[in-house]
Amino acid sequence: MYGTVISASAFMMRGSEVCDEILHGMSFRVLGHGRGRMTYHIETDYGYRGDISGKDVMLSEKLTDANGANANFYRPDCMVSGMFADVLTAPSVRSAILKTLLRGCMVRVMGDVVNEFMLIELADGIRGYIRAAFVQEAGRQVKSGRRWKQGDEQTLRKSLLDSAMCYIGTQYRWGGKSPLGIDCSGLCFMAYRENGITIYRDATIKPGYAIHEISREKMKPADLAFLPGHVAMYAGGGLFVHSSVRNNGVAVDRLEGYPLEEMVVGSVF
């Protein structure tokens, strides 16, 4: 059994604690029933497990059939790139709002651009219009086994850092991965996810994912600094962009007060 989030976002729980936020259109595998009433125990495509409310999801028996297709399962092809984006009943700013999506939500494009809007289909089958400027093509996610050509490295590093910087000022929220609130690993995860790279969702380097350890001397912008219970993205010049309780959210600063002698640096390059 598989599922897709149909709400703007849904929180994954472990017991009474939030452990992750899954955004609209993201899929997962159902492992069984959760502890709570009408909840499911699930595993995301990035290997995270927890319970999710049944009211926030749509289920399907399988992802694909023998021909590689499943008409009953949602297959998004684009990602919301605006911090927030309204889905409207018509291609006009004066039309009614069907749903407000968050940066990172996944949608399916159904038509060409009309009056700077494009027709999309949501995970629950509802169709509406979203501003084309707030949507980007969602590339295939890469977890491991890929190395980027030297000529692509600078461009990708800048894009990763730009993605993280978009969340500046967002409040700290444990388990969060959206502009409504985001934690340290959620910030790094989303910055990489937006650029087609899936990393592990916690503040650790896990085998089988794109991030691997490098020496501190080789650290460059967009590489990640892993500290006990924390992760930050290097911005260059001794500065890092990260989400922390002490900053009340996402900010750029020096990691003063953190045990830098225990820092481990991770990179995809």
N, C-alpha and C positions, 0 to 999 in steps of 0.2 A: 504494500500500500504506500502511496506517495501523496504529498499534499503541497499546496501553494497558499501563501498568505494573501487574503483578499482585503484585509483592513489596510490602512495607510502604513501601519506597523503593528507588530505583535511581540510581546515580551515572552521569552523563554524562562522558565522557572526551574530551580533545583530546590525542592522543599519550599521554604517560604522566602527564598532569596532570588532576586532577578539575576540571571547569568548572561543574557544576551537579548538583543533586539533584532527581529527579522523583518525586513521591509517588504512592502507590497510586491507581489510577483516572484519573490524568491521561493524556491522549492526545497523540499526536504523529504526524507524517508520516514515513514511511520513504523516505529518499533513495537508499539503496543499501546494500551491505555495508560494514561498518567495516573497520578495519585488522586487528583481532584476530580470532581464530577464534570463530565463532558470535557475532559482533557486528554491529550495524546502525548505519549512519550516518543520523541522524534530525534533524528540525527540530520544535521545540515550537510550540505555538500562540502563544507570545510571541516567536518569531523567533530562538530559540537553537539552535545546531547543535553536534553532537558525536556520539560513538559510545556505544552502550549495549549491555549484555550481553543476548544472546537468552534467557538463563534467567530474566530478570526481566520479560519482556513477553509479551503475547498479540497476534498480528497478525491483520489483517482486510484483505480486498481493497479495501474502501471503507467510508467512514463512513456513508453513507446510500444508498438506492436511489432509483428514480424517484419513489416515493411518500413520500420523506422518512424512510424507516425502514430499519433493517438489523438483523434478528434476531440476527445473529452478532456485532454490535459492542456493546460495553458503553456504556451511557448513564447515568452517575450523576446523581443529582439532589440529593444532600446532601454536606456536608463535615464531617469530624470537627473538633469545636471543643474537645474536651478535649486536654490536652497528650499524653496516651496513652489508648488505649481498647481494651479486650479485646473480641474477637468470640467469643462463646460458643456452645456447642452447644444450649443451652436458655435460656429467660428466667429464669435463676437464677445468683446469684454463685457457687454451688457447682458449676456445670457446667464441663466441660472447655473450655480455651482453644483456639480454632482459629487465631487470628492476633491479634497486637497491632498496632494502627494508630497513626499519629502525627497530630498536629494538622495539618490541611490535606489529609489523605487524602480521596479522593472515593469515595462509596458510593452504592448504589441502595436506596432504602427499598421493602420488599415487603409490609409489613403495619402494622397499627395498634399502638399502645403496649400491651404486656401486662406487668404487674408492673414498670413503669418501664423496660421494655426494648422495643426494636422490632426486627422482623425485617428484615435487610438482605441484599443479594446483593453479593458481592465481584466483582472484575474477572475472576477465574478461574471464576466460576459457582458457587462455594461459598456457601451461605447460612448465616447464623448470627444471633445476637442481640447487640445493643449497647445500652448504657444510653442512653435517649432524651436525657438531659441532656447527653450528649457529642456530639450531632449537631445541625447547623443546616442550614437550607435553603440550597442553593447558587444564588445568583442568576446571571443571565446576565452574563458578563464583558464589560466595556466598555473598549475600547482608546483610542478617540478620538471626537470629535464630540459630546460630551455636556457640558453645563454644569448644575450643580445649582442649584435654586432657592435664594434667599437664606434661606428658612425652614429648609431642610435642611442648610445648611452647618455650623452649630454641632454638630448631632447627628452628622454624618458625621465631622467633625474629631475629636470625642471618641471615636467608635468606632474610627477609624484609630489614634489614640494608644493606646487601650486594647488593641487587638490587638498592637501593638508591645511594650507593657509586659508582656504575658503571657509573653514570652520572657526576661524579666529572669533572669539567672543561668545562662542556657544557654551552654555553652562555645562558643568561636570555632572554626569549622570551615570551611576554605577550600572554597567551592562548596556548602556546606550550606544547607538550607532547612527544617530540622526541629528539634524540641525536643532531638534528640540532638546537634545542632551546627549553627551557622548563621553565615554571614558577613554583612558590612555590607549588601550589596545584597540578599542573600537575606532579611534581616530586613524591609527596606522593601518588597520585592516581596510577601512573604507577608502583611504587614499590610494592604496595599492589595488583594491578591487575596481575602483573607477578607471584604472589603467590596465585592466585585463589580467591582473596577477592576484592569485589567491594565496594569502599567508595565513598562518595560524592565528586564531582570534585572541589568544592570551599573551601575556608579557613574557614569552619564552620562545626560544628557537626549537621547533619540533621537526624531527626527521621526516622527509617525504614532502616537505613544502619548499617553496622557492627560496626562502631566506636561509643562508648558510653563514657560519661565523667567519669573520675576517679579523686581521690584526687592527688595533686601534690606529696605528700609523697610516693605514690605508683608508680610513673613514672619510667619506665625501658626502656632500648634500644628498639627502633622500635615503641614506643608510640609516639603520635603526640602532639606537642605544638601549640595550636591555639592562635594567637594574633590578634589584630585589623588589618584586611587586610592581614594577613600573616599566614603561617603554616610551621612548620619545624619538622623534625624527630629527636628524641632524640638519640644520639649516645653513651651516657654514659659519666661519668666524667665531667658533666657540658657542654658538647659539643653537637652541633646539626649539622646535614647535611641539607642544605636548598638551594634553588635557590633565589637569591635576586639581585636587581639592584645594591646595594652598593658593592656586590662581583663580579659584572658583570656576574653572573651565579652561578653554583652549587659549593659549598665549605663547609668545616667543620669549624665551629668557635663557639664562644660564642655569645649569642644573646644580645650583648651590644648595648645599644641605643634603644632597643625595650621596650615597657611598660610591663615589666614582672609581675607587680602587677595585670595586667589584663589577664594573661595567663590562658587558660583553657586546661587541659590535656585530651586527648582522647586515648582510647585503644580498641582492639578487644578482649582482654582477660578478 
